[in-house]
């Protein structure tokens, strides 16, 4: 006897449970063995009594759908609205594909003797540190020496585009959250969901929506995964601005716009830059996972090492990812320290 069959019989629902059955269904092997050895009528004991899940209740009452029907219903519902979603999302996200393609072309087709000095110049502009400039040169030189220059440039190109879009949208969202408690209460659960979802889960609905050859497939996944820190820390940084400073700005007759751009954002800039640092690091982590859906770069080599059991290929590519992570982390932290020093001088 199924665990809850007697319960449905007591409630008078036995007829409803078996209304759709033809009456000539075949007995399962487990039920046949239980019937022959005399244990069919005993049912489970109190010690191993099953939880009333959908599958357990379905065994006692076939009218209750099993859990497989729930997952199939969700899948069919998503497929039913996929066409409408693509009509809306495709035009909005097409610029992301163009940006990724163009940046990948620029980073890989431009000669190395132009790309490396440009990266060194950018490092000097944001950090004013010759040590970090030398570190960038040595790091990229090591990657090029082990023949991973192109893959590293592809990874950097994706990070540059996705991190830029995260900052472009994340900072305004964080500012809006800091100015509205209601909006903050709405956005915080969304950010919590984005932050706690496993990275692979981001790829599942996107695979059904976009072609694997479209760069926006992995671009959207990276942006959704990496945008959370910059939004949170922008909101936090502006809310932590000293109230006395805000009162002084009000006393000087500053408008809300003047207070935002002249007082709040400059004082919150260290927190915002910390969010940018975390966003870049999370973008790098997601680029590796996004190699499962055709994202180019060092992640492809890691995936190749896993699939083909090529230990050396996977380890060397992983070493390259570590070099990029250290490089990006040091540069962004140095720029953050520079901002902190300029704030303290004021």
MARSEBA-136017 format. One line per field, with one value per residue (C-alpha): residue number from 1; residue in one letter; x, y, z. Coordinates in Angstrom, 2 decimals. Example, Ala and Ser with C-alpha at 12.3 -4.5 7.8 and 13.67 -1.06 7.14 Angstrom:
BEGIN
num 1,2
residu A,S
east 12.30,13.67
north -4.50,-1.06
up 7.80,7.14
This chain:
BEGIN
num 1,2,3,4,5,6,7,8,9,10,11,12,13,14,15,16,17,18,19,20,21,22,23,24,25,26,27,28,29,30,31,32,33,34,35,36,37,38,39,40,41,42,43,44,45,46,47,48,49,50,51,52,53,54,55,56,57,58,59,60,61,62,63,64,65,66,67,68,69,70,71,72,73,74,75,76,77,78,79,80,81,82,83,84,85,86,87,88,89,90,91,92,93,94,95,96,97,98,99,100,101,102,103,104,105,106,107,108,109,110,111,112,113,114,115,116,117,118,119,120,121,122,123,124,125,126,127,128,129,130,131,132,133,134,135,136,137,138,139,140,141,142,143,144,145,146,147,148,149,150,151,152,153,154,155,156,157,158,159,160,161,162,163,164,165,166,167,168,169,170,171,172,173,174,175,176,177,178,179,180,181,182,183,184,185,186,187,188,189,190,191,192,193,194,195,196,197,198,199,200,201,202,203,204,205,206,207,208,209,210,211,212,213,214,215,216,217,218,219,220,221,222,223,224,225,226,227,228,229,230,231,232,233,234,235,236,237,238,239,240,241,242,243,244,245,246,247,248,249,250,251,252,253,254,255,256,257,258,259,260,261,262,263,264,265,266,267,268,269,270,271,272,273,274,275,276,277,278,279,280,281,282,283,284,285,286,287,288,289,290,291,292,293,294,295,296,297,298,299,300,301,302,303,304,305,306,307,308,309,310,311,312,313,314,315,316,317,318,319,320,321,322,323,324,325,326,327,328,329,330,331,332,333,334,335,336,337,338,339,340,341,342,343,344,345,346
residu X,X,X,X,X,X,X,X,X,X,X,X,X,X,X,X,X,X,X,X,X,X,X,X,X,X,X,X,X,X,X,X,X,X,X,X,X,X,X,X,X,X,X,X,X,X,X,X,X,X,X,X,X,X,X,X,X,X,X,X,X,X,X,X,X,X,X,X,X,X,X,X,X,X,X,X,X,X,X,X,X,X,X,X,X,X,X,X,X,X,X,X,X,X,X,X,X,X,X,X,X,X,X,X,X,X,X,X,X,X,X,X,X,X,X,X,X,X,X,X,X,X,X,X,X,X,X,X,X,X,X,X,X,X,X,X,X,X,X,X,X,X,X,X,X,X,X,X,X,X,X,X,X,X,X,X,X,X,X,X,X,X,X,X,X,X,X,X,X,X,X,X,X,X,X,X,X,X,X,X,X,X,X,X,X,X,X,X,X,X,X,X,X,X,X,X,X,X,X,X,X,X,X,X,X,X,X,X,X,X,X,X,X,X,X,X,X,X,X,X,X,X,X,X,X,X,X,X,X,X,X,X,X,X,X,X,X,X,X,X,X,X,X,X,X,X,X,X,X,X,X,X,X,X,X,X,X,X,X,X,X,X,X,X,X,X,X,X,X,X,X,X,X,X,X,X,X,X,X,X,X,X,X,X,X,X,X,X,X,X,X,X,X,X,X,X,X,X,X,X,X,X,X,X,X,X,X,X,X,X,X,X,X,X,X,X,X,X,X,X,X,X,X,X,X,X,X,X,X,X,X,X,X,X,X,X,X,X,X,X,X,X,X,X,X,X
east 0.00,1.28,2.14,-0.80,-3.36,-5.29,-5.38,-7.09,-9.48,-10.36,-11.03,-13.33,-11.08,-10.29,-12.74,-11.31,-7.75,-8.43,-11.04,-8.69,-7.40,-8.62,-8.53,-6.29,-2.95,-0.03,1.32,4.86,7.62,8.02,4.30,4.34,7.27,5.69,2.42,4.06,6.14,3.21,4.49,2.21,-0.39,1.97,3.26,6.17,6.90,6.86,10.67,10.95,7.66,8.17,7.65,4.43,6.18,4.43,5.96,4.93,1.40,1.18,1.83,-1.10,-3.31,-2.57,-4.75,-1.99,0.69,4.27,7.14,8.18,4.93,5.83,9.25,7.79,5.07,7.67,9.71,6.67,5.57,8.99,9.05,5.57,6.70,10.17,9.11,7.66,10.68,13.07,11.14,11.64,15.09,16.89,16.82,17.70,20.70,22.03,24.37,26.03,26.91,28.33,30.40,31.81,32.62,34.29,36.33,37.43,38.51,40.41,42.21,43.19,43.88,45.84,49.58,50.98,53.50,50.53,48.24,50.82,52.00,48.35,47.60,50.70,49.61,46.13,47.74,49.92,46.96,44.79,47.52,50.52,52.70,55.71,55.78,52.33,53.23,56.21,54.00,51.55,54.42,55.86,52.47,51.44,54.97,54.67,51.30,52.69,55.79,53.65,51.61,48.49,48.56,45.53,43.41,44.37,43.42,40.05,39.43,40.40,38.19,35.13,35.91,36.37,33.00,31.00,32.56,31.93,28.24,27.96,29.30,27.21,23.98,24.97,26.03,22.77,20.74,22.72,22.21,18.47,18.35,20.13,17.54,14.46,13.88,10.97,13.14,15.80,13.28,12.30,15.81,17.54,15.67,16.56,20.21,20.08,18.69,21.35,24.08,22.99,22.12,24.85,26.72,25.64,21.97,22.39,23.18,20.10,17.37,19.81,20.66,16.97,16.66,19.77,21.92,25.18,27.03,25.70,28.19,25.31,24.53,27.57,27.67,24.27,25.20,28.43,26.66,23.88,26.40,28.86,26.62,25.57,28.65,28.73,25.01,25.22,28.34,27.15,23.96,25.91,28.53,26.01,23.97,27.13,27.89,28.00,24.68,26.50,28.03,24.57,23.22,26.09,25.32,21.68,22.77,24.71,21.53,22.73,20.14,19.65,21.62,24.48,24.59,24.68,27.49,29.36,29.19,27.70,29.34,32.85,32.63,31.17,33.77,35.98,33.01,31.98,35.52,35.51,32.33,34.01,36.92,34.59,32.61,35.78,36.81,33.37,33.40,36.67,35.24,32.15,34.14,35.71,32.32,30.84,33.34,30.74,28.59,31.26,32.85,36.42,39.52,41.48,38.35,38.25,41.68,40.60,37.53,39.73,41.95,38.90,37.25,40.38,42.09,45.05,46.47,49.16,46.82,44.34,46.98,48.79,45.51,44.52,47.87,47.12,43.75,45.47,47.92,45.05,43.16,46.18,46.86,43.30,43.03,46.29,45.46,41.95,43.11,45.91,43.42,41.17,44.08,44.84,41.24,41.38,44.56,43.03,39.93,42.04,44.02,40.80
north 0.00,3.47,5.62,8.03,5.80,5.23,9.00,9.65,6.75,8.22,11.63,10.01,10.96,7.46,7.73,11.08,9.76,6.80,8.46,8.68,5.11,2.50,-0.27,-2.54,-0.94,-3.31,-3.90,-2.69,-5.18,-3.68,-4.08,-7.62,-8.65,-6.99,-8.81,-12.23,-11.93,-10.64,-7.14,-5.30,-4.44,-3.38,-0.17,1.85,2.00,5.14,5.22,5.48,7.28,9.38,13.14,14.03,15.13,15.26,11.95,10.17,11.57,10.62,7.00,7.08,9.30,9.32,12.43,14.48,15.36,14.17,16.63,15.91,17.51,20.70,20.98,20.13,22.74,25.36,24.42,24.48,27.83,29.33,27.93,29.36,32.91,32.56,34.07,37.18,37.57,37.38,40.07,42.41,41.39,40.88,44.54,45.79,43.50,43.59,46.55,44.31,41.80,44.58,45.97,42.55,41.70,45.06,44.96,41.38,42.43,45.47,43.57,40.60,42.24,45.24,44.43,43.54,46.39,48.80,47.00,46.51,50.17,51.32,49.08,50.39,53.98,53.31,51.79,54.88,57.24,55.52,54.58,56.89,53.94,52.82,49.57,48.63,49.69,47.33,44.64,44.94,44.64,41.58,39.89,40.28,39.33,36.05,35.31,36.05,33.93,30.84,31.57,32.70,36.31,36.10,34.20,36.71,39.66,38.01,37.62,41.24,42.46,40.73,42.03,45.60,45.62,43.85,45.81,49.08,48.20,47.12,50.50,52.36,50.86,49.87,53.30,55.05,52.20,52.52,56.30,55.87,53.32,55.70,58.40,56.18,53.71,52.18,51.47,50.01,47.60,46.50,46.13,44.48,41.12,41.11,41.70,38.96,36.55,37.48,37.11,33.71,31.99,29.55,30.93,28.03,28.87,32.19,30.29,28.03,30.49,32.42,29.27,28.95,32.64,33.28,31.47,30.06,32.08,35.38,37.11,38.61,35.11,35.10,38.91,39.09,36.26,38.04,41.38,39.89,38.05,40.95,44.01,43.35,44.73,48.08,48.61,47.69,49.70,52.77,52.75,52.13,54.77,57.55,56.60,56.72,60.33,62.33,64.02,67.13,67.54,67.26,69.85,72.19,71.77,72.60,75.67,76.88,76.52,73.69,71.92,68.14,67.74,69.90,67.95,64.66,65.51,67.99,66.32,62.83,61.11,62.52,61.38,58.01,57.46,55.10,52.80,53.04,52.12,49.18,48.03,48.43,46.29,43.50,43.76,43.29,40.28,38.68,39.37,37.46,34.54,34.40,34.64,31.28,29.66,31.35,29.42,26.63,28.75,29.81,32.69,32.98,33.47,31.56,29.79,27.82,26.40,25.48,23.75,21.94,20.70,19.32,17.71,16.18,15.45,17.62,18.51,20.85,22.87,23.38,24.30,26.77,28.44,28.59,30.20,32.79,33.56,34.03,36.49,38.49,38.47,39.77,42.39,43.73,43.61,45.50,48.19,48.84,48.82,51.25,53.59,53.24,54.11,57.12,58.31,57.78,59.88,62.67,62.60,62.77,65.74,67.67
up 0.00,-0.88,2.08,1.80,0.10,3.33,3.94,0.60,1.26,4.69,3.11,0.56,-2.36,-3.57,-6.46,-7.54,-7.31,-9.59,-11.83,-14.82,-14.62,-17.07,-14.51,-16.59,-15.67,-15.24,-11.75,-11.22,-10.41,-6.92,-6.18,-7.58,-5.37,-2.34,-3.01,-3.37,-0.18,1.87,2.53,0.09,2.72,5.45,3.85,5.25,8.94,11.06,10.94,7.15,6.49,3.33,3.13,1.26,-1.91,-5.27,-6.39,-3.17,-3.32,-7.00,-6.11,-3.68,-5.84,-9.60,-10.00,-8.31,-10.88,-10.25,-9.95,-13.53,-14.73,-12.86,-14.51,-17.93,-17.44,-16.59,-19.65,-21.96,-20.52,-21.20,-24.73,-25.33,-24.54,-26.07,-29.39,-27.76,-25.49,-28.42,-30.30,-27.33,-26.07,-29.39,-30.54,-27.05,-26.66,-30.23,-29.44,-26.84,-29.57,-31.74,-28.87,-27.99,-31.60,-32.21,-29.01,-29.69,-33.19,-31.90,-29.13,-31.29,-34.68,-33.42,-33.32,-29.92,-30.09,-30.06,-27.59,-24.86,-24.77,-24.74,-21.76,-20.01,-20.71,-19.30,-16.20,-15.72,-16.14,-13.52,-11.01,-11.54,-10.54,-12.57,-10.61,-11.85,-15.38,-15.23,-13.71,-16.62,-19.10,-17.36,-16.96,-20.58,-21.64,-19.71,-21.31,-24.75,-24.06,-23.37,-26.53,-24.64,-25.80,-28.12,-25.58,-22.88,-25.11,-25.85,-22.14,-21.47,-24.32,-22.86,-19.37,-20.62,-22.40,-19.69,-16.81,-18.69,-19.16,-15.51,-14.39,-16.98,-15.65,-12.11,-10.85,-11.89,-10.37,-7.12,-7.10,-7.64,-4.81,-2.45,-3.14,-2.74,0.11,-1.79,-4.84,-2.58,-1.05,-4.56,-5.99,-3.00,-3.38,-7.09,-6.28,-3.63,-6.22,-8.79,-6.18,-4.87,-8.16,-9.24,-12.28,-14.49,-13.91,-15.74,-18.92,-18.98,-20.12,-22.33,-24.31,-25.24,-26.12,-28.23,-30.72,-29.37,-32.01,-30.60,-28.25,-26.28,-24.98,-22.72,-22.44,-20.73,-18.36,-17.36,-16.84,-14.71,-12.58,-12.16,-11.84,-8.25,-6.37,-8.14,-7.52,-3.85,-3.07,-4.96,-2.91,0.30,-0.43,-1.05,2.02,4.17,3.27,6.50,7.26,8.48,5.02,3.44,5.88,5.02,1.32,2.03,3.96,0.93,-1.14,-3.38,-5.48,-5.33,-8.57,-7.26,-4.00,-5.90,-8.31,-6.12,-2.71,-2.55,-5.54,-4.81,-1.18,-2.18,-4.91,-2.84,-2.25,-5.90,-7.00,-4.61,-6.33,-9.73,-8.51,-7.41,-10.64,-12.70,-10.61,-10.96,-14.71,-14.98,-13.01,-15.22,-18.46,-17.63,-17.02,-20.11,-22.24,-22.08,-24.40,-26.90,-24.97,-26.32,-24.22,-21.63,-20.42,-23.68,-22.91,-19.38,-20.81,-23.33,-20.52,-18.70,-21.72,-23.20,-19.88,-20.94,-17.55,-18.84,-21.04,-18.21,-15.64,-17.90,-18.89,-15.25,-14.47,-17.17,-15.57,-12.21,-13.81,-15.32,-12.02,-10.10,-12.77,-12.81,-9.03,-8.47,-11.03,-9.70,-6.08,-6.89,-8.55,-5.49,-3.19,-5.33,-5.00,-1.22,-1.01,-3.03,-0.78,2.39,1.07,0.65
